[in-house]
């Protein structure tokens, strides 16, 4: 699928990456993966966190994800890499 935007995710971790938390960024959505990747180093430096490790990744967004709602699930794997998965958020359906 074609990506029409990109999501920037920043995560701060303890030295061994056993405890990690998401770091809010002022602008999490970018026009393209290229714009997101270009902004990533600056956002990491400006994060204001005291965490020993700061990781960041950019994930492409499809038009459906931009128009609708999606859930962002992230994890730091055993090798210390940040992984991100975007999933469709469940839609509420009115019933009688």
Biotite code that builds the C-alpha atoms (Angstrom):
import biotite.structure as struc

atoms = struc.array([
    struc.Atom([0.000, 0.000, 0.000], chain_id="A", res_id=1, res_name="UNK", atom_name="CA", element="C"),
    struc.Atom([1.111, 3.530, -0.691], chain_id="A", res_id=2, res_name="UNK", atom_name="CA", element="C"),
    struc.Atom([2.136, 5.622, 2.304], chain_id="A", res_id=3, res_name="UNK", atom_name="CA", element="C"),
    struc.Atom([0.713, 9.134, 2.392], chain_id="A", res_id=4, res_name="UNK", atom_name="CA", element="C"),
    struc.Atom([2.171, 10.200, 5.751], chain_id="A", res_id=5, res_name="UNK", atom_name="CA", element="C"),
    struc.Atom([4.508, 8.974, 8.464], chain_id="A", res_id=6, res_name="UNK", atom_name="CA", element="C"),
    struc.Atom([4.305, 8.571, 12.224], chain_id="A", res_id=7, res_name="UNK", atom_name="CA", element="C"),
    struc.Atom([7.291, 9.364, 14.455], chain_id="A", res_id=8, res_name="UNK", atom_name="CA", element="C"),
    struc.Atom([7.547, 7.320, 17.652], chain_id="A", res_id=9, res_name="UNK", atom_name="CA", element="C"),
    struc.Atom([10.112, 8.099, 20.368], chain_id="A", res_id=10, res_name="UNK", atom_name="CA", element="C"),
    struc.Atom([10.782, 5.742, 23.260], chain_id="A", res_id=11, res_name="UNK", atom_name="CA", element="C"),
    struc.Atom([13.043, 6.232, 26.274], chain_id="A", res_id=12, res_name="UNK", atom_name="CA", element="C"),
    struc.Atom([14.525, 3.200, 28.029], chain_id="A", res_id=13, res_name="UNK", atom_name="CA", element="C"),
    struc.Atom([16.679, 2.164, 30.935], chain_id="A", res_id=14, res_name="UNK", atom_name="CA", element="C"),
    struc.Atom([20.268, 1.170, 29.989], chain_id="A", res_id=15, res_name="UNK", atom_name="CA", element="C"),
    struc.Atom([19.329, -2.495, 29.537], chain_id="A", res_id=16, res_name="UNK", atom_name="CA", element="C"),
    struc.Atom([16.013, -1.632, 27.803], chain_id="A", res_id=17, res_name="UNK", atom_name="CA", element="C"),
    struc.Atom([14.059, -3.557, 30.448], chain_id="A", res_id=18, res_name="UNK", atom_name="CA", element="C"),
    struc.Atom([11.832, -0.529, 31.166], chain_id="A", res_id=19, res_name="UNK", atom_name="CA", element="C"),
    struc.Atom([10.714, 1.717, 28.312], chain_id="A", res_id=20, res_name="UNK", atom_name="CA", element="C"),
    struc.Atom([8.134, 4.482, 27.990], chain_id="A", res_id=21, res_name="UNK", atom_name="CA", element="C"),
    struc.Atom([6.794, 6.463, 25.067], chain_id="A", res_id=22, res_name="UNK", atom_name="CA", element="C"),
    struc.Atom([8.054, 10.042, 24.806], chain_id="A", res_id=23, res_name="UNK", atom_name="CA", element="C"),
    struc.Atom([5.521, 12.567, 23.450], chain_id="A", res_id=24, res_name="UNK", atom_name="CA", element="C"),
    struc.Atom([6.680, 14.568, 20.451], chain_id="A", res_id=25, res_name="UNK", atom_name="CA", element="C"),
    struc.Atom([5.206, 17.924, 19.386], chain_id="A", res_id=26, res_name="UNK", atom_name="CA", element="C"),
    struc.Atom([4.634, 16.798, 15.799], chain_id="A", res_id=27, res_name="UNK", atom_name="CA", element="C"),
    struc.Atom([4.134, 13.022, 15.516], chain_id="A", res_id=28, res_name="UNK", atom_name="CA", element="C"),
    struc.Atom([2.782, 13.044, 11.928], chain_id="A", res_id=29, res_name="UNK", atom_name="CA", element="C"),
    struc.Atom([4.880, 14.018, 8.889], chain_id="A", res_id=30, res_name="UNK", atom_name="CA", element="C"),
    struc.Atom([4.095, 14.338, 5.184], chain_id="A", res_id=31, res_name="UNK", atom_name="CA", element="C"),
    struc.Atom([6.468, 11.541, 4.190], chain_id="A", res_id=32, res_name="UNK", atom_name="CA", element="C"),
    struc.Atom([8.863, 8.956, 5.550], chain_id="A", res_id=33, res_name="UNK", atom_name="CA", element="C"),
    struc.Atom([11.725, 11.126, 4.298], chain_id="A", res_id=34, res_name="UNK", atom_name="CA", element="C"),
    struc.Atom([10.488, 14.148, 6.301], chain_id="A", res_id=35, res_name="UNK", atom_name="CA", element="C"),
    struc.Atom([10.036, 11.965, 9.374], chain_id="A", res_id=36, res_name="UNK", atom_name="CA", element="C"),
    struc.Atom([13.514, 10.439, 9.073], chain_id="A", res_id=37, res_name="UNK", atom_name="CA", element="C"),
    struc.Atom([15.020, 13.918, 8.650], chain_id="A", res_id=38, res_name="UNK", atom_name="CA", element="C"),
    struc.Atom([13.286, 15.154, 11.832], chain_id="A", res_id=39, res_name="UNK", atom_name="CA", element="C"),
    struc.Atom([14.147, 12.101, 13.914], chain_id="A", res_id=40, res_name="UNK", atom_name="CA", element="C"),
    struc.Atom([17.673, 13.083, 15.131], chain_id="A", res_id=41, res_name="UNK", atom_name="CA", element="C"),
    struc.Atom([16.538, 16.542, 16.256], chain_id="A", res_id=42, res_name="UNK", atom_name="CA", element="C"),
    struc.Atom([13.448, 15.172, 18.026], chain_id="A", res_id=43, res_name="UNK", atom_name="CA", element="C"),
    struc.Atom([15.639, 12.632, 19.827], chain_id="A", res_id=44, res_name="UNK", atom_name="CA", element="C"),
    struc.Atom([17.973, 15.409, 21.039], chain_id="A", res_id=45, res_name="UNK", atom_name="CA", element="C"),
    struc.Atom([15.087, 17.667, 22.092], chain_id="A", res_id=46, res_name="UNK", atom_name="CA", element="C"),
    struc.Atom([13.122, 14.922, 23.850], chain_id="A", res_id=47, res_name="UNK", atom_name="CA", element="C"),
    struc.Atom([13.926, 16.313, 27.302], chain_id="A", res_id=48, res_name="UNK", atom_name="CA", element="C"),
    struc.Atom([14.137, 12.833, 28.770], chain_id="A", res_id=49, res_name="UNK", atom_name="CA", element="C"),
    struc.Atom([16.627, 11.599, 31.329], chain_id="A", res_id=50, res_name="UNK", atom_name="CA", element="C"),
    struc.Atom([16.385, 8.057, 29.982], chain_id="A", res_id=51, res_name="UNK", atom_name="CA", element="C"),
    struc.Atom([19.753, 6.526, 29.172], chain_id="A", res_id=52, res_name="UNK", atom_name="CA", element="C"),
    struc.Atom([18.583, 5.159, 25.818], chain_id="A", res_id=53, res_name="UNK", atom_name="CA", element="C"),
    struc.Atom([16.342, 6.997, 23.394], chain_id="A", res_id=54, res_name="UNK", atom_name="CA", element="C"),
    struc.Atom([15.077, 5.145, 20.340], chain_id="A", res_id=55, res_name="UNK", atom_name="CA", element="C"),
    struc.Atom([12.990, 6.431, 17.455], chain_id="A", res_id=56, res_name="UNK", atom_name="CA", element="C"),
    struc.Atom([11.337, 5.026, 14.386], chain_id="A", res_id=57, res_name="UNK", atom_name="CA", element="C"),
    struc.Atom([9.185, 6.274, 11.540], chain_id="A", res_id=58, res_name="UNK", atom_name="CA", element="C"),
    struc.Atom([6.269, 4.204, 10.274], chain_id="A", res_id=59, res_name="UNK", atom_name="CA", element="C"),
    struc.Atom([4.439, 4.852, 7.034], chain_id="A", res_id=60, res_name="UNK", atom_name="CA", element="C"),
    struc.Atom([0.716, 5.550, 7.199], chain_id="A", res_id=61, res_name="UNK", atom_name="CA", element="C"),
    struc.Atom([-1.782, 4.645, 4.497], chain_id="A", res_id=62, res_name="UNK", atom_name="CA", element="C"),
    struc.Atom([-4.690, 6.908, 3.563], chain_id="A", res_id=63, res_name="UNK", atom_name="CA", element="C"),
    struc.Atom([-7.068, 4.601, 5.460], chain_id="A", res_id=64, res_name="UNK", atom_name="CA", element="C"),
    struc.Atom([-4.977, 4.955, 8.637], chain_id="A", res_id=65, res_name="UNK", atom_name="CA", element="C"),
    struc.Atom([-4.879, 8.735, 8.243], chain_id="A", res_id=66, res_name="UNK", atom_name="CA", element="C"),
    struc.Atom([-8.637, 8.981, 7.597], chain_id="A", res_id=67, res_name="UNK", atom_name="CA", element="C"),
    struc.Atom([-9.683, 6.473, 10.255], chain_id="A", res_id=68, res_name="UNK", atom_name="CA", element="C"),
    struc.Atom([-8.226, 5.507, 13.560], chain_id="A", res_id=69, res_name="UNK", atom_name="CA", element="C"),
    struc.Atom([-5.428, 3.091, 14.267], chain_id="A", res_id=70, res_name="UNK", atom_name="CA", element="C"),
    struc.Atom([-3.806, 1.659, 17.348], chain_id="A", res_id=71, res_name="UNK", atom_name="CA", element="C"),
    struc.Atom([-0.029, 1.915, 17.717], chain_id="A", res_id=72, res_name="UNK", atom_name="CA", element="C"),
    struc.Atom([1.600, -1.049, 19.400], chain_id="A", res_id=73, res_name="UNK", atom_name="CA", element="C"),
    struc.Atom([5.332, -0.923, 20.045], chain_id="A", res_id=74, res_name="UNK", atom_name="CA", element="C"),
    struc.Atom([7.912, -3.082, 21.755], chain_id="A", res_id=75, res_name="UNK", atom_name="CA", element="C"),
    struc.Atom([11.647, -3.255, 22.274], chain_id="A", res_id=76, res_name="UNK", atom_name="CA", element="C"),
    struc.Atom([12.874, -6.706, 21.282], chain_id="A", res_id=77, res_name="UNK", atom_name="CA", element="C"),
    struc.Atom([15.669, -8.710, 22.932], chain_id="A", res_id=78, res_name="UNK", atom_name="CA", element="C"),
    struc.Atom([18.287, -7.222, 20.629], chain_id="A", res_id=79, res_name="UNK", atom_name="CA", element="C"),
    struc.Atom([17.252, -3.711, 21.711], chain_id="A", res_id=80, res_name="UNK", atom_name="CA", element="C"),
    struc.Atom([15.417, -2.697, 18.552], chain_id="A", res_id=81, res_name="UNK", atom_name="CA", element="C"),
    struc.Atom([12.190, -0.709, 18.582], chain_id="A", res_id=82, res_name="UNK", atom_name="CA", element="C"),
    struc.Atom([9.407, -2.389, 16.620], chain_id="A", res_id=83, res_name="UNK", atom_name="CA", element="C"),
    struc.Atom([6.075, -0.770, 15.750], chain_id="A", res_id=84, res_name="UNK", atom_name="CA", element="C"),
    struc.Atom([2.817, -2.208, 14.482], chain_id="A", res_id=85, res_name="UNK", atom_name="CA", element="C"),
    struc.Atom([-0.202, -0.183, 13.412], chain_id="A", res_id=86, res_name="UNK", atom_name="CA", element="C"),
    struc.Atom([-3.530, -1.950, 13.673], chain_id="A", res_id=87, res_name="UNK", atom_name="CA", element="C"),
    struc.Atom([-7.041, -0.824, 12.855], chain_id="A", res_id=88, res_name="UNK", atom_name="CA", element="C"),
    struc.Atom([-8.834, 0.348, 15.965], chain_id="A", res_id=89, res_name="UNK", atom_name="CA", element="C"),
    struc.Atom([-12.094, -1.450, 16.594], chain_id="A", res_id=90, res_name="UNK", atom_name="CA", element="C"),
    struc.Atom([-15.090, 0.451, 15.343], chain_id="A", res_id=91, res_name="UNK", atom_name="CA", element="C"),
    struc.Atom([-18.095, 0.860, 17.602], chain_id="A", res_id=92, res_name="UNK", atom_name="CA", element="C"),
    struc.Atom([-21.358, -0.157, 16.014], chain_id="A", res_id=93, res_name="UNK", atom_name="CA", element="C"),
    struc.Atom([-24.626, 1.055, 17.438], chain_id="A", res_id=94, res_name="UNK", atom_name="CA", element="C"),
    struc.Atom([-27.065, -1.738, 18.160], chain_id="A", res_id=95, res_name="UNK", atom_name="CA", element="C"),
    struc.Atom([-30.630, -1.753, 19.360], chain_id="A", res_id=96, res_name="UNK", atom_name="CA", element="C"),
])
